[in-house]
């Protein structure tokens, strides 16, 4: 990873993401979990793009919107964030993932 790309990765947590979603901010939440995990509960409006598909599908992402990546605990979304930053996108990783989101009782769709 180049130094420039590491500067393009922001970090947040579930509470900050929840506040941004509630405020109506036009951000793109990308869920990099597996479909079976996604089916157990997802943030409304999140796009499913499993980590194994990110390298093939990243061009589908709207780079004009803030891109926020989430997985279960934050590790897979961090890997996706590194890759996307190397492609020139500015991304934010949700460090506590869906575990943090659900742990706070924030709403999920099933």
Backbone torsions as a table, in degrees:
resi	resn	phi	psi	omega
1	UNK	NA	136.9	179.0
2	UNK	-82.7	156.5	177.7
3	UNK	-58.3	-34.6	-179.2
4	UNK	-63.1	-41.3	-177.0
5	UNK	-69.2	-33.5	179.6
6	UNK	-65.5	-27.2	178.6
7	UNK	-74.7	-15.9	-178.5
8	UNK	-88.8	-3.9	-179.5
9	UNK	-99.1	116.8	175.0
10	UNK	-97.0	167.0	179.3
11	UNK	-129.8	141.7	178.6
12	UNK	-146.5	-179.9	174.4
13	UNK	-130.7	174.7	-175.4
14	UNK	-59.1	-38.1	-179.0
15	UNK	-64.6	-45.1	178.6
16	UNK	-64.7	-40.8	177.4
17	UNK	-61.8	-45.2	178.6
18	UNK	-56.9	-45.4	179.7
19	UNK	-62.8	-39.0	179.0
20	UNK	-67.2	-42.5	178.4
21	UNK	-63.4	-45.5	-179.0
22	UNK	-63.1	-31.1	-179.1
23	UNK	-75.6	-8.7	179.9
24	UNK	84.9	12.3	179.0
25	UNK	-57.9	139.1	-178.2
26	UNK	-84.1	73.5	178.8
27	UNK	-109.8	157.7	-179.7
28	UNK	-106.5	113.4	177.1
29	UNK	-95.1	122.3	179.7
30	UNK	-112.0	117.9	-178.9
31	UNK	-94.5	114.2	-176.0
32	UNK	-98.1	14.4	176.9
33	UNK	-74.7	172.8	176.6
34	UNK	-75.7	155.7	-179.0
35	UNK	-54.3	-37.6	-179.0
36	UNK	-66.4	-32.8	176.7
37	UNK	-71.4	-44.1	179.5
38	UNK	-56.6	-40.2	-178.3
39	UNK	-66.5	-20.5	-179.6
40	UNK	-80.0	-14.8	178.5
41	UNK	157.9	131.8	-175.2
42	UNK	-140.4	152.7	174.0
43	UNK	-72.3	132.7	-179.5
44	UNK	-53.7	129.4	177.8
45	UNK	86.7	-5.8	-179.9
46	UNK	-68.5	144.8	178.3
47	UNK	-96.7	129.1	176.9
48	UNK	-83.9	121.5	174.2
49	UNK	-145.3	86.2	-177.4
50	UNK	-51.6	146.6	-176.4
51	UNK	-49.0	-42.0	-178.4
52	UNK	-63.6	-16.9	-179.1
53	UNK	-101.6	-7.3	-174.1
54	UNK	-60.3	-44.0	-179.2
55	UNK	-61.2	-32.0	-179.5
56	UNK	-85.7	-31.5	-168.8
57	UNK	-109.5	0.6	-171.4
58	UNK	-58.3	-28.0	-179.8
59	UNK	-67.8	-13.8	176.9
60	UNK	-72.8	-16.9	-175.6
61	UNK	-76.5	141.0	179.0
62	UNK	-83.0	99.5	-176.1
63	UNK	-70.1	-7.0	178.4
64	UNK	-83.3	-11.7	179.2
65	UNK	-105.4	149.2	173.9
66	UNK	-60.0	129.4	-177.9
67	UNK	-104.9	122.0	179.3
68	UNK	-118.4	126.8	-176.7
69	UNK	-105.5	139.1	-179.4
70	UNK	-141.1	146.7	171.5
71	UNK	-138.9	-152.7	-178.3
72	UNK	-75.3	-51.3	-175.7
73	UNK	-121.2	-6.5	177.4
74	UNK	110.9	-11.9	-177.2
75	UNK	-76.3	-48.1	-179.8
76	UNK	-66.7	-39.2	178.8
77	UNK	-66.5	-30.6	175.9
78	UNK	-66.4	-39.2	176.9
79	UNK	-64.2	-43.9	178.3
80	UNK	-63.0	-39.9	179.4
81	UNK	-61.3	-43.7	178.6
82	UNK	-59.9	-45.9	180.0
83	UNK	-62.5	-48.4	-178.0
84	UNK	-63.9	-36.2	176.5
85	UNK	-64.0	-37.1	177.5
86	UNK	-65.1	-23.3	177.3
87	UNK	-86.8	0.0	177.3
88	UNK	97.2	2.9	179.8
89	UNK	-85.8	148.6	174.1
90	UNK	-96.4	122.4	-173.6
91	UNK	-132.8	160.5	177.0
92	UNK	-127.2	133.6	177.1
93	UNK	-100.3	134.8	174.2
94	UNK	-87.4	101.9	-170.3
95	UNK	-64.7	-28.1	179.7
96	UNK	-102.6	1.3	171.2
97	UNK	56.3	-160.4	179.8
98	UNK	-66.8	-26.0	176.3
99	UNK	-61.8	-41.9	176.4
100	UNK	-67.3	-44.1	179.5
101	UNK	-57.7	-53.7	-178.3
102	UNK	-70.1	-31.8	177.5
103	UNK	-61.8	-30.4	176.9
104	UNK	-85.7	-5.4	179.5
105	UNK	80.4	18.0	178.1
106	UNK	-69.4	152.2	-172.4
107	UNK	-69.2	143.7	173.4
108	UNK	-131.5	153.1	174.0
109	UNK	-100.9	141.3	176.8
110	UNK	-121.0	NA	NA
